[in-house]
Amino acid sequence: MSEPSSSFPASESLSSSIPATAGSPEDRGLSDIARLVDTLIAPSRTFTDIRRSSRWWLPFLVAVALTYIFAYAVQRQVGWMQVFENQIKLSPKAQEQFAALEPAQVSEKKQQAATFTQYSFFAAPLFSLLFAAIAAAVLLATVNFGFGGEATFGRMFAVWMYGTLPLSLKGLLAAIVLFAGMDPEQFNLSNPVGTNLGFYLPSDMSKGLVKFATSLDVMTIWTVVLLVIGCSIIGNIKKSSAAIAVVGWWLLAVLAGTATAVIQG
């Protein structure tokens, strides 16, 4: 009696009919943590994965956490009243306005401004979501209608959330500097850490020049580069086209901010 010869081929045939990649990590894509890390070290991987899934909640939560850490550092090491007084020192017009007030009025207005600044930090995440939506819509229109891209709003929103991570890290650096012993009277809420040229310029220099130099920030430039990569991948356009879209809007914002600083004196 002969032995059956079809058992192994049958099992091989059955196993070969099952896709080898089913349920593999490649199919599932990157985890949220991997996306977060890759944004900083291998951004193309993160933005390519956004084409599969436009999840954006983790970078948002990280940004919220770092914002509150920075706010705690400011409150603990500087104080909101000192923050506002430092801002007055940087504005000759504000000094003139307060000089014309009675002492009681000065104290009241300073307290109101300090309280407003404090609570603005707590509301910052809500404003950041609104700004992210506007920025994503502007980039979406520019990429799709200006350069024939194929991005969607959800994907572009995720690109913005991941691409702006360096700006959140700047808040963390500022908190570290504050806890390291920075002089509270030298703290500038608008430019809290020396990642740009404007931080090192004297306060009596032209406001327009200081504002322009402040715009040349390492973290901001890093963000611009990430957004260029993200828009290129999500929109399926050339990087040169994405660079024109992103850098163009950034330069426009820089010029507008510089012009405003010149006008305000």
C-alpha positions as a printed NumPy array, in Angstrom:
array([[  0.   ,   0.   ,   0.   ],
       [  1.419,   3.362,  -1.029],
       [  1.721,   6.345,   1.342],
       [ -0.333,   9.461,   0.632],
       [  1.771,  12.004,  -1.228],
       [ -0.58 ,  14.997,  -1.334],
       [ -0.653,  16.071,   2.337],
       [  2.363,  18.383,   2.289],
       [  1.591,  19.963,  -1.083],
       [ -1.982,  20.588,   0.09 ],
       [ -0.789,  22.366,   3.229],
       [  1.732,  24.364,   1.224],
       [ -0.994,  25.348,  -1.207],
       [ -3.233,  26.465,   1.647],
       [ -0.518,  28.54 ,   3.314],
       [  0.542,  30.105,   0.068],
       [ -3.003,  31.336,  -0.512],
       [ -2.757,  33.545,   2.614],
       [ -1.104,  36.93 ,   1.871],
       [  2.336,  37.049,   3.456],
       [  1.942,  40.649,   4.489],
       [ -1.458,  40.39 ,   6.137],
       [ -1.343,  41.957,   9.566],
       [  2.331,  42.888,   9.158],
       [  3.753,  46.114,  10.639],
       [  4.013,  47.497,   7.109],
       [  0.257,  47.17 ,   6.662],
       [ -0.515,  48.706,  10.05 ],
       [  1.832,  51.618,   9.395],
       [  3.68 ,  53.615,  12.03 ],
       [  2.527,  53.922,  15.61 ],
       [  1.778,  57.385,  16.958],
       [  4.984,  57.348,  18.994],
       [  7.005,  56.316,  15.938],
       [  5.429,  59.117,  13.961],
       [  6.371,  61.606,  16.659],
       [  9.999,  60.47 ,  16.753],
       [ 10.334,  60.169,  12.985],
       [  9.067,  63.714,  12.523],
       [ 12.287,  64.887,  14.128],
       [ 14.733,  62.364,  12.64 ],
       [ 13.091,  60.895,   9.508],
       [ 10.186,  63.193,   8.569],
       [  9.476,  61.572,   5.204],
       [  8.374,  58.401,   6.999],
       [  5.879,  60.304,   9.146],
       [  4.386,  62.314,   6.302],
       [  4.163,  59.266,   4.061],
       [  2.275,  57.472,   6.837],
       [ -0.152,  60.405,   7.065],
       [ -1.336,  59.436,   3.583],
       [ -2.532,  56.202,   5.217],
       [ -4.023,  57.8  ,   8.332],
       [ -4.418,  61.482,   9.219],
       [ -4.323,  61.039,  13.01 ],
       [ -3.013,  64.19 ,  14.676],
       [ -3.976,  63.994,  18.365],
       [ -0.568,  62.99 ,  19.815],
       [  1.475,  65.992,  18.586],
       [ -1.374,  68.217,  19.757],
       [ -1.305,  66.699,  23.247],
       [  2.483,  67.048,  23.351],
       [  2.185,  70.706,  22.336],
       [ -0.42 ,  71.311,  25.059],
       [  1.751,  69.653,  27.701],
       [  4.842,  71.657,  26.72 ],
       [  2.828,  74.892,  26.646],
       [  1.666,  74.308,  30.217],
       [  5.179,  73.387,  31.327],
       [  6.409,  76.671,  29.891],
       [  3.539,  78.562,  31.553],
       [  4.381,  76.95 ,  34.908],
       [  8.033,  77.934,  34.512],
       [  7.062,  81.528,  33.736],
       [  4.709,  81.709,  36.721],
       [  7.192,  80.083,  39.1  ],
       [ 10.436,  81.772,  38.003],
       [  9.275,  85.159,  36.692],
       [  5.689,  85.966,  37.646],
       [  3.037,  87.392,  35.351],
       [  3.356,  90.934,  36.683],
       [  7.093,  90.907,  35.985],
       [  6.398,  89.535,  32.502],
       [  4.191,  92.519,  31.709],
       [  6.605,  95.024,  33.202],
       [  9.37 ,  93.574,  31.023],
       [  7.171,  94.058,  27.961],
       [  6.599,  97.703,  28.921],
       [ 10.373,  98.264,  29.081],
       [ 10.625,  97.141,  25.471],
       [  7.93 ,  99.558,  24.254],
       [  8.563, 103.329,  24.468],
       [  4.939, 104.015,  23.486],
       [  3.656, 101.873,  26.356],
       [  5.956, 103.7  ,  28.751],
       [  4.528, 107.044,  27.6  ],
       [  0.973, 105.803,  28.048],
       [  1.599, 104.586,  31.586],
       [  3.503, 107.753,  32.475],
       [  0.335, 109.749,  31.78 ],
       [ -1.75 , 107.676,  34.215],
       [ -2.316, 108.032,  37.939],
       [ -0.446, 105.512,  40.14 ],
       [ -3.685, 103.727,  41.023],
       [ -4.582, 103.409,  37.342],
       [ -1.138, 102.082,  36.512],
       [ -1.415,  99.391,  39.162],
       [ -4.901,  98.404,  38.021],
       [ -4.001,  98.196,  34.344],
       [ -0.857,  96.208,  35.057],
       [ -2.828,  93.73 ,  37.139],
       [ -5.452,  93.373,  34.397],
       [ -2.788,  92.838,  31.738],
       [ -0.918,  90.292,  33.861],
       [ -4.137,  88.353,  34.505],
       [ -5.039,  88.434,  30.811],
       [ -1.604,  87.095,  29.854],
       [ -1.859,  84.294,  32.4  ],
       [ -5.264,  83.095,  31.246],
       [ -4.24 ,  83.411,  27.604],
       [ -1.827,  80.548,  28.216],
       [ -4.612,  78.335,  29.493],
       [ -6.68 ,  79.089,  26.381],
       [ -3.699,  78.713,  24.036],
       [ -4.545,  75.132,  22.93 ],
       [ -7.95 ,  76.253,  21.648],
       [ -6.43 ,  79.133,  19.712],
       [ -3.73 ,  76.835,  18.342],
       [ -6.397,  74.504,  16.935],
       [ -8.128,  77.426,  15.231],
       [ -4.857,  78.729,  13.812],
       [ -3.885,  75.231,  12.66 ],
       [ -7.179,  74.901,  10.796],
       [ -6.658,  78.243,   9.054],
       [ -3.024,  77.478,   8.191],
       [ -3.925,  74.015,   6.876],
       [ -6.688,  75.493,   4.713],
       [ -4.317,  78.113,   3.267],
       [ -1.631,  75.533,   2.484],
       [ -4.233,  73.152,   1.06 ],
       [ -5.518,  75.809,  -1.337],
       [ -1.99 ,  76.822,  -2.32 ],
       [ -0.806,  73.262,  -2.946],
       [ -3.92 ,  72.039,  -4.745],
       [ -4.945,  75.08 ,  -6.765],
       [ -1.528,  76.657,  -7.178],
       [  0.507,  73.549,  -7.964],
       [ -2.027,  70.886,  -8.943],
       [ -1.665,  68.883,  -5.755],
       [ -4.   ,  66.234,  -4.382],
       [ -3.928,  66.944,  -0.651],
       [ -6.98 ,  66.708,   1.603],
       [ -7.769,  68.978,   4.527],
       [ -7.449,  66.174,   7.094],
       [ -4.001,  65.191,   5.87 ],
       [ -2.81 ,  68.781,   5.637],
       [ -4.068,  69.432,   9.176],
       [ -2.017,  66.445,  10.38 ],
       [  1.024,  67.736,   8.474],
       [  0.697,  71.056,  10.291],
       [  0.385,  69.366,  13.682],
       [  3.471,  67.229,  13.176],
       [  5.422,  69.845,  11.238],
       [  5.169,  72.454,  14.005],
       [  6.595,  70.182,  16.703],
       [  9.884,  72.164,  16.805],
       [  7.945,  75.224,  17.937],
       [  6.651,  73.221,  20.905],
       [ 10.203,  72.14 ,  21.707],
       [ 11.177,  75.813,  21.825],
       [  8.777,  76.259,  24.743],
       [ 10.473,  73.367,  26.531],
       [ 13.909,  74.929,  25.965],
       [ 12.62 ,  78.211,  27.362],
       [ 11.317,  76.446,  30.477],
       [ 14.695,  74.775,  30.993],
       [ 16.483,  78.132,  30.691],
       [ 14.119,  79.682,  33.237],
       [ 14.618,  76.896,  35.771],
       [ 18.365,  77.137,  35.158],
       [ 18.313,  80.616,  36.695],
       [ 17.589,  83.201,  33.997],
       [ 17.245,  86.752,  35.359],
       [ 13.467,  87.412,  35.611],
       [ 13.983,  91.066,  34.641],
       [ 15.65 ,  89.989,  31.371],
       [ 12.877,  87.594,  30.364],
       [ 11.03 ,  88.466,  27.159],
       [  7.822,  86.507,  26.658],
       [  7.83 ,  87.275,  22.926],
       [ 11.332,  85.863,  22.509],
       [ 12.108,  83.704,  25.552],
       [ 15.147,  81.694,  24.421],
       [ 18.179,  82.345,  22.231],
       [ 17.351,  80.277,  19.168],
       [ 17.372,  83.327,  16.902],
       [ 19.517,  86.373,  16.117],
       [ 17.044,  88.856,  17.559],
       [ 17.552,  87.439,  21.056],
       [ 21.14 ,  88.748,  21.094],
       [ 20.483,  92.242,  19.7  ],
       [ 20.332,  95.229,  22.091],
       [ 16.81 ,  96.344,  23.023],
       [ 17.442,  99.917,  21.818],
       [ 18.082,  98.784,  18.245],
       [ 15.529,  99.36 ,  15.483],
       [ 12.349,  97.415,  16.299],
       [ 11.988,  96.384,  12.666],
       [ 15.502,  94.953,  12.544],
       [ 15.009,  93.127,  15.846],
       [ 11.721,  91.663,  14.62 ],
       [ 13.275,  90.504,  11.357],
       [ 16.245,  88.961,  13.16 ],
       [ 13.874,  87.239,  15.582],
       [ 12.095,  85.647,  12.619],
       [ 15.355,  83.927,  11.647],
       [ 14.794,  81.327,  14.332],
       [ 16.3  ,  77.841,  14.227],
       [ 13.061,  76.221,  15.38 ],
       [ 10.981,  78.2  ,  12.905],
       [ 13.273,  77.311,  10.001],
       [ 13.159,  73.657,  11.086],
       [  9.36 ,  73.877,  11.043],
       [  9.39 ,  75.416,   7.555],
       [ 11.577,  72.567,   6.275],
       [  9.246,  69.956,   7.783],
       [  6.198,  71.622,   6.247],
       [  7.892,  71.679,   2.843],
       [  8.544,  67.934,   3.071],
       [  5.023,  67.265,   4.332],
       [  3.278,  69.344,   1.661],
       [  5.36 ,  67.692,  -1.05 ],
       [  4.445,  64.169,   0.084],
       [  0.805,  64.829,   0.965],
       [  0.149,  66.928,  -2.122],
       [  2.171,  64.658,  -4.391],
       [  4.04 ,  67.648,  -5.814],
       [  7.716,  68.465,  -6.312],
       [  9.642,  69.659,  -3.284],
       [ 10.541,  72.82 ,  -5.19 ],
       [  6.835,  73.588,  -5.609],
       [  6.152,  72.828,  -1.945],
       [  9.047,  75.103,  -0.988],
       [  7.591,  77.956,  -3.011],
       [  4.227,  77.47 ,  -1.293],
       [  5.489,  77.181,   2.293],
       [  8.47 ,  79.543,   2.175],
       [  6.408,  82.078,   0.262],
       [  3.792,  82.301,   3.012],
       [  6.494,  82.337,   5.697],
       [  8.351,  85.229,   4.051],
       [  5.083,  87.105,   3.693],
       [  4.441,  86.667,   7.426],
       [  7.995,  87.797,   8.229],
       [  7.651,  90.94 ,   6.115],
       [  4.244,  91.729,   7.622],
       [  5.596,  91.329,  11.16 ],
       [  8.645,  93.455,  10.376],
       [  6.523,  96.209,   8.817],
       [  4.208,  96.215,  11.845],
       [  7.178,  96.55 ,  14.193],
       [  8.517,  99.491,  12.156],
       [  5.127, 101.243,  12.217],
       [  4.737, 100.721,  15.961],
       [  8.232, 102.129,  16.487]])
